[in-house]
Amino acid sequence: FGFGGLNNKLFILSHLAVTGYRVEKTQLFKIIFPNSTTVLQKDGELNSFADTVYKKYLIENAMTEQEIKSIDKRYWEFAVPVEDGE
């Protein structure tokens, strides 16, 4: 197949698997405002939800640090890391 062909790609993939290479996940953050059920949505809008669906919308609207700061840097102080399994 030559350089860059299928054999080379398979060799690289097998090498990465053997050496334990992992792709690091991008850290996501949820925005938690004190004493509030308001959620900062990905479109930059603020929306208030009933307690029963609040946590679901927090996770659905989790964003990266850059996404949060691109909406408004002041929201960053309310950022809380999303844990695996949430």
Rosetta constraint file for C-alpha pairs under 8 A:
AtomPair CA 1 CA 5 HARMONIC 4.91 0.50
AtomPair CA 1 CA 6 HARMONIC 6.42 0.50
AtomPair CA 1 CA 7 HARMONIC 6.70 0.50
AtomPair CA 2 CA 8 HARMONIC 7.95 0.50
AtomPair CA 3 CA 8 HARMONIC 6.64 0.50
AtomPair CA 4 CA 8 HARMONIC 5.66 0.50
AtomPair CA 4 CA 9 HARMONIC 6.69 0.50
AtomPair CA 5 CA 9 HARMONIC 6.43 0.50
AtomPair CA 6 CA 10 HARMONIC 6.12 0.50
AtomPair CA 7 CA 11 HARMONIC 6.14 0.50
AtomPair CA 8 CA 12 HARMONIC 6.29 0.50
AtomPair CA 9 CA 13 HARMONIC 6.19 0.50
AtomPair CA 10 CA 14 HARMONIC 6.05 0.50
AtomPair CA 11 CA 15 HARMONIC 6.08 0.50
AtomPair CA 12 CA 16 HARMONIC 6.20 0.50
AtomPair CA 13 CA 17 HARMONIC 6.21 0.50
AtomPair CA 14 CA 18 HARMONIC 6.16 0.50
AtomPair CA 15 CA 19 HARMONIC 6.17 0.50
AtomPair CA 16 CA 20 HARMONIC 6.15 0.50
AtomPair CA 16 CA 21 HARMONIC 5.09 0.50
AtomPair CA 17 CA 21 HARMONIC 6.06 0.50
AtomPair CA 26 CA 64 HARMONIC 7.27 0.50
AtomPair CA 27 CA 64 HARMONIC 6.30 0.50
AtomPair CA 27 CA 81 HARMONIC 7.05 0.50
AtomPair CA 27 CA 82 HARMONIC 7.35 0.50
AtomPair CA 28 CA 62 HARMONIC 5.73 0.50
AtomPair CA 28 CA 63 HARMONIC 5.08 0.50
AtomPair CA 28 CA 64 HARMONIC 4.77 0.50
AtomPair CA 28 CA 65 HARMONIC 7.26 0.50
AtomPair CA 28 CA 81 HARMONIC 6.03 0.50
AtomPair CA 28 CA 82 HARMONIC 5.59 0.50
AtomPair CA 29 CA 62 HARMONIC 5.19 0.50
AtomPair CA 29 CA 63 HARMONIC 5.35 0.50
AtomPair CA 29 CA 64 HARMONIC 6.02 0.50
AtomPair CA 29 CA 65 HARMONIC 7.03 0.50
AtomPair CA 29 CA 79 HARMONIC 5.65 0.50
AtomPair CA 29 CA 80 HARMONIC 5.24 0.50
AtomPair CA 29 CA 81 HARMONIC 4.36 0.50
AtomPair CA 29 CA 82 HARMONIC 5.17 0.50
AtomPair CA 30 CA 58 HARMONIC 5.77 0.50
AtomPair CA 30 CA 59 HARMONIC 6.49 0.50
AtomPair CA 30 CA 61 HARMONIC 7.02 0.50
AtomPair CA 30 CA 62 HARMONIC 4.69 0.50
AtomPair CA 30 CA 63 HARMONIC 6.68 0.50
AtomPair CA 30 CA 79 HARMONIC 5.61 0.50
AtomPair CA 30 CA 80 HARMONIC 5.33 0.50
AtomPair CA 30 CA 81 HARMONIC 6.34 0.50
AtomPair CA 30 CA 82 HARMONIC 6.21 0.50
AtomPair CA 31 CA 39 HARMONIC 6.79 0.50
AtomPair CA 31 CA 40 HARMONIC 6.46 0.50
AtomPair CA 31 CA 58 HARMONIC 7.13 0.50
AtomPair CA 31 CA 62 HARMONIC 7.53 0.50
AtomPair CA 31 CA 75 HARMONIC 7.31 0.50
AtomPair CA 31 CA 76 HARMONIC 7.80 0.50
AtomPair CA 31 CA 78 HARMONIC 5.27 0.50
AtomPair CA 31 CA 79 HARMONIC 4.58 0.50
AtomPair CA 31 CA 80 HARMONIC 6.14 0.50
AtomPair CA 32 CA 36 HARMONIC 7.79 0.50
AtomPair CA 32 CA 38 HARMONIC 7.81 0.50
AtomPair CA 32 CA 39 HARMONIC 7.31 0.50
AtomPair CA 32 CA 58 HARMONIC 7.99 0.50
AtomPair CA 32 CA 78 HARMONIC 5.53 0.50
AtomPair CA 32 CA 79 HARMONIC 6.49 0.50
AtomPair CA 32 CA 80 HARMONIC 6.93 0.50
AtomPair CA 33 CA 37 HARMONIC 7.42 0.50
AtomPair CA 33 CA 38 HARMONIC 6.84 0.50
AtomPair CA 33 CA 39 HARMONIC 7.93 0.50
AtomPair CA 33 CA 78 HARMONIC 6.14 0.50
AtomPair CA 36 CA 48 HARMONIC 7.99 0.50
AtomPair CA 37 CA 48 HARMONIC 5.48 0.50
AtomPair CA 37 CA 49 HARMONIC 5.69 0.50
AtomPair CA 37 CA 50 HARMONIC 6.90 0.50
AtomPair CA 37 CA 51 HARMONIC 6.68 0.50
AtomPair CA 37 CA 54 HARMONIC 6.12 0.50
AtomPair CA 38 CA 46 HARMONIC 6.43 0.50
AtomPair CA 38 CA 47 HARMONIC 5.36 0.50
AtomPair CA 38 CA 48 HARMONIC 4.04 0.50
AtomPair CA 38 CA 49 HARMONIC 6.32 0.50
AtomPair CA 38 CA 54 HARMONIC 7.95 0.50
AtomPair CA 39 CA 46 HARMONIC 5.66 0.50
AtomPair CA 39 CA 47 HARMONIC 5.35 0.50
AtomPair CA 39 CA 48 HARMONIC 6.09 0.50
AtomPair CA 39 CA 49 HARMONIC 7.49 0.50
AtomPair CA 39 CA 54 HARMONIC 7.73 0.50
AtomPair CA 39 CA 57 HARMONIC 7.04 0.50
AtomPair CA 39 CA 58 HARMONIC 6.21 0.50
AtomPair CA 39 CA 61 HARMONIC 7.75 0.50
AtomPair CA 40 CA 44 HARMONIC 6.25 0.50
AtomPair CA 40 CA 45 HARMONIC 6.00 0.50
AtomPair CA 40 CA 46 HARMONIC 4.73 0.50
AtomPair CA 40 CA 47 HARMONIC 6.68 0.50
AtomPair CA 40 CA 61 HARMONIC 7.13 0.50
AtomPair CA 41 CA 45 HARMONIC 5.40 0.50
AtomPair CA 41 CA 46 HARMONIC 6.08 0.50
AtomPair CA 41 CA 47 HARMONIC 7.22 0.50
AtomPair CA 41 CA 61 HARMONIC 5.33 0.50
AtomPair CA 42 CA 61 HARMONIC 5.62 0.50
AtomPair CA 42 CA 62 HARMONIC 7.64 0.50
AtomPair CA 42 CA 63 HARMONIC 7.11 0.50
AtomPair CA 42 CA 67 HARMONIC 7.99 0.50
AtomPair CA 44 CA 71 HARMONIC 5.84 0.50
AtomPair CA 49 CA 53 HARMONIC 6.43 0.50
AtomPair CA 49 CA 54 HARMONIC 5.40 0.50
AtomPair CA 50 CA 54 HARMONIC 5.95 0.50
AtomPair CA 51 CA 55 HARMONIC 7.64 0.50
AtomPair CA 53 CA 57 HARMONIC 6.44 0.50
AtomPair CA 54 CA 58 HARMONIC 6.29 0.50
AtomPair CA 55 CA 59 HARMONIC 6.46 0.50
AtomPair CA 56 CA 60 HARMONIC 6.22 0.50
AtomPair CA 57 CA 61 HARMONIC 5.99 0.50
AtomPair CA 58 CA 62 HARMONIC 6.20 0.50
AtomPair CA 59 CA 82 HARMONIC 7.54 0.50
AtomPair CA 59 CA 86 HARMONIC 7.32 0.50
AtomPair CA 62 CA 82 HARMONIC 7.45 0.50
AtomPair CA 63 CA 67 HARMONIC 5.87 0.50
AtomPair CA 63 CA 68 HARMONIC 6.29 0.50
AtomPair CA 64 CA 68 HARMONIC 6.35 0.50
AtomPair CA 65 CA 69 HARMONIC 6.16 0.50
AtomPair CA 65 CA 76 HARMONIC 7.39 0.50
AtomPair CA 66 CA 70 HARMONIC 5.97 0.50
AtomPair CA 67 CA 71 HARMONIC 6.61 0.50
AtomPair CA 68 CA 72 HARMONIC 6.52 0.50
AtomPair CA 68 CA 73 HARMONIC 6.93 0.50
AtomPair CA 68 CA 75 HARMONIC 6.71 0.50
AtomPair CA 68 CA 76 HARMONIC 6.48 0.50
AtomPair CA 69 CA 73 HARMONIC 4.24 0.50
AtomPair CA 69 CA 74 HARMONIC 7.50 0.50
AtomPair CA 69 CA 75 HARMONIC 7.02 0.50
AtomPair CA 69 CA 76 HARMONIC 6.38 0.50
AtomPair CA 72 CA 76 HARMONIC 7.83 0.50
AtomPair CA 75 CA 79 HARMONIC 6.98 0.50
AtomPair CA 82 CA 86 HARMONIC 6.83 0.50
